[in-house]
Amino acid sequence: MTTNLSPMTDVANMFSVDDYMYFYSDYLTAERSDTETAQAALLLRMKSPLRVLDLACGFGRIANRLALLGHRVTGVEYQAGFLEIARTDAFRSRVRTAHSGGKVEYIQGDMRAIDFENQFDRAIMMFNSFGYFTDEENFLVLRNISRALKPGGLLGFDIANRDGVLNDFHPHYVSEKEGNLMINRFSFDVRNGRLQNDRIIIRDGVRKDRPFSIRLYSLTELRDLLAEAGLALENAFAEWDASPLEVSSPAMVVIARK
């Protein structure tokens, strides 16, 4: 069911394209993207050319690299500005887009409303892209992915590890670049399991309030949620490099099979 979906307010707030690219570009470097692509391809056993669904693909940093490895990639992203960057990067990298009969296709869309069925060998959600909706809608995303995957297909995604975040909770985090600030003020709603970030962006003397929240899951919660969606938890790690997941790990990489 894809009717009566909640507004994309939190996603639009967090992922304002211009501010996101400004503050995160020094963090999401080409070297990091190269490494994460190779690590994801290894963990998801992507040897021969496969059909890959990249949800919340952002500016195409992983999708374009997977296409260069020979895979046929469909990237779905809500923000049109990110898709423009992704297509431009694909052109510069000589990755052929779907419009030129190539190996990567970009679609502007809502991951809660995708309508694929048994089309993909692999699905990915990179850089903490899952958990921004209600519990019901987060489940809908997983159910949509399950439906989109072929039998035996794999899903891989990274997400904050509730145990690790709360074990070493930091209420404030500030990023500074060229005198501009991204101020993150965190609080945790224990009743609903959500991390609230009352983010403030200050650029060129202008303040913008960008609040959002994300659901924090434990691995056991995710295991049960995946199972309900038709996906079996296959493995979990602390990072894409397959380092072991610990209670103190701030993030986790989850691998599930249809």
C-alpha positions in Angstrom: 0.0 0.0 0.0 1.5 3.3 -1.0 -1.4 5.8 -0.3 -1.4 8.2 2.6 2.3 8.3 3.0 3.7 10.8 5.5 5.4 13.9 4.2 9.1 13.7 3.3 9.8 16.6 5.7 12.7 14.9 7.6 14.3 13.7 4.5 14.1 17.0 2.7 15.5 18.7 5.8 18.4 16.4 6.3 19.2 16.1 2.6 19.0 19.7 1.4 21.2 19.2 -1.6 23.4 22.3 -1.5 24.1 22.1 2.2 24.7 18.3 2.1 27.2 18.5 -0.7 29.0 21.4 1.0 29.4 19.8 4.4 29.7 16.1 3.4 31.9 16.4 0.3 35.1 16.4 2.3 33.9 13.2 4.1 32.4 11.3 1.2 35.6 11.4 -0.9 36.2 9.6 -4.1 38.7 7.3 -2.3 36.1 6.4 0.4 33.5 5.8 -2.3 35.9 3.5 -4.3 36.6 1.5 -1.1 33.0 1.2 0.0 32.0 0.1 -3.5 34.6 -2.6 -3.6 33.8 -3.8 -0.1 30.0 -3.9 -0.8 30.6 -5.8 -4.0 32.7 -8.3 -2.1 30.2 -8.8 0.8 27.3 -9.1 -1.6 29.2 -11.5 -3.8 28.8 -9.3 -6.9 31.2 -11.2 -9.3 29.3 -11.5 -12.6 27.3 -8.6 -14.0 24.1 -8.2 -11.9 21.0 -6.1 -11.8 21.4 -3.8 -8.8 18.8 -1.5 -7.1 20.4 1.4 -5.2 17.8 3.1 -3.0 18.4 6.6 -1.7 21.3 6.6 -4.2 22.0 10.3 -3.5 24.5 11.8 -6.0 25.4 8.4 -7.5 28.7 7.9 -5.8 28.1 4.1 -5.4 25.7 3.5 -8.4 28.1 4.9 -10.9 31.0 2.9 -9.6 29.0 -0.3 -9.7 28.1 0.5 -13.3 31.8 0.9 -14.1 32.3 -2.6 -12.7 29.8 -3.9 -15.3 26.6 -4.1 -13.3 23.3 -2.7 -14.5 22.2 -0.3 -11.8 18.9 1.4 -11.1 19.3 4.3 -8.7 16.2 5.7 -6.9 16.4 9.1 -5.2 13.8 11.6 -3.9 15.8 14.8 -4.4 16.1 15.9 -8.0 19.2 17.9 -7.3 21.1 14.8 -6.3 20.0 13.0 -9.5 21.3 15.9 -11.6 24.7 15.5 -9.9 24.6 11.7 -10.4 23.9 12.0 -14.1 26.6 14.6 -14.6 29.1 12.4 -12.8 28.0 9.4 -14.9 28.7 11.4 -18.0 32.1 12.5 -16.8 33.0 9.0 -15.8 31.9 7.7 -19.2 29.1 5.6 -17.6 26.3 5.3 -20.1 22.9 6.2 -18.7 19.7 4.5 -19.5 18.9 7.3 -21.9 21.9 6.2 -24.0 21.2 2.5 -23.6 23.8 2.1 -20.9 24.3 0.5 -17.5 22.9 3.0 -15.0 19.4 4.5 -14.8 18.3 7.2 -12.4 14.7 7.5 -11.2 13.3 10.3 -9.0 11.0 8.5 -6.6 10.1 7.6 -3.0 11.4 4.3 -1.7 8.1 3.7 0.0 6.3 3.7 -3.3 8.6 1.7 -5.7 6.9 -0.9 -7.7 9.4 -3.5 -8.9 8.8 -7.2 -8.9 11.5 -9.9 -9.1 13.8 -7.7 -11.1 17.0 -7.3 -9.1 19.8 -9.6 -8.0 21.0 -7.2 -5.4 19.7 -4.1 -3.5 21.7 -1.6 -1.4 21.0 1.3 0.8 24.3 3.1 1.6 25.4 5.7 4.2 22.6 5.3 6.8 19.7 5.8 4.4 17.1 3.7 6.1 14.9 4.5 9.1 13.7 8.1 8.5 10.0 7.2 8.2 7.4 5.8 10.7 7.8 2.2 11.8 5.0 1.2 9.4 6.7 3.0 6.5 10.1 1.7 7.3 8.6 -1.8 7.1 7.0 -0.9 3.8 10.4 0.0 2.4 11.8 -3.4 3.3 8.7 -5.1 1.9 9.2 -3.2 -1.4 12.8 -4.3 -1.5 11.8 -7.9 -0.9 9.3 -7.7 -3.7 11.9 -6.1 -6.0 14.5 -8.8 -5.4 14.7 -12.0 -7.3 14.5 -15.2 -5.2 17.8 -15.7 -3.6 18.7 -12.0 -4.1 20.7 -10.1 -1.4 20.1 -6.8 0.3 23.0 -4.9 1.9 22.7 -1.7 3.9 24.4 0.2 6.7 22.6 1.7 9.6 23.3 3.1 13.0 23.6 0.5 15.7 21.2 1.4 18.5 23.3 -0.4 21.1 26.5 1.3 20.1 25.0 4.8 19.8 23.3 4.7 23.2 26.4 3.0 24.8 28.5 6.1 24.0 25.9 8.8 23.5 27.1 12.2 22.4 24.5 15.0 22.6 26.4 17.5 20.4 28.5 17.3 17.3 29.7 20.3 15.3 31.2 20.4 11.8 33.0 23.5 10.8 34.1 24.4 7.2 35.4 27.8 6.1 33.8 29.4 9.2 30.4 27.8 8.4 28.8 25.5 10.9 26.6 22.4 10.9 25.5 21.9 14.5 23.9 18.6 15.5 22.0 18.5 18.8 20.9 14.9 19.6 18.3 13.5 22.0 16.8 10.1 22.2 13.1 9.3 22.5 13.2 6.0 24.4 9.4 5.3 24.0 9.6 5.4 20.2 13.3 4.4 19.7 14.1 7.5 17.6 17.1 9.7 17.6 16.1 13.4 17.2 18.6 15.7 15.7 17.8 19.4 16.0 20.3 20.4 13.3 21.2 24.0 12.7 23.1 25.1 9.6 24.9 28.4 9.6 26.3 29.5 6.2 27.4 32.9 5.3 25.8 34.3 8.4 22.4 32.8 7.6 20.8 30.3 10.0 18.7 27.4 8.8 17.0 25.0 11.2 17.0 21.4 9.7 15.5 19.1 12.4 14.9 15.4 11.6 14.7 12.1 13.4 15.7 8.5 12.6 14.6 5.2 14.0 17.4 3.4 15.8 17.2 -0.4 15.6 19.0 -3.2 17.4 20.1 -6.1 15.3 17.4 -8.4 16.8 14.7 -5.8 15.9 16.0 -5.7 12.3 16.2 -9.5 12.1 12.5 -9.7 13.0 11.5 -6.8 10.8 13.4 -8.3 7.8 11.8 -11.7 8.4 8.3 -10.1 8.4 9.2 -8.5 5.1 10.3 -11.8 3.5 14.0 -11.4 4.0 16.3 -13.6 6.1 19.2 -12.0 8.0 22.3 -13.6 6.7 25.1 -11.7 8.4 26.0 -8.4 10.2 29.2 -6.5 10.5 30.4 -3.3 12.1 31.6 -1.9 8.7 31.6 -2.7 5.0 35.1 -4.1 5.6 33.5 -7.0 7.4 34.9 -6.1 10.8 33.0 -7.9 13.6 29.9 -6.3 15.1 30.3 -5.4 18.8 27.9 -3.9 21.3 30.0 -0.8 21.1 29.9 -0.5 17.3 28.3 2.8 16.3 27.1 1.3 13.0 26.3 -2.0 11.5 26.2 -3.4 8.0 23.3 -5.9 7.5 23.1 -8.6 4.8 19.8 -10.3 4.2 18.6 -12.8 1.6 15.2 -13.2 -0.1 
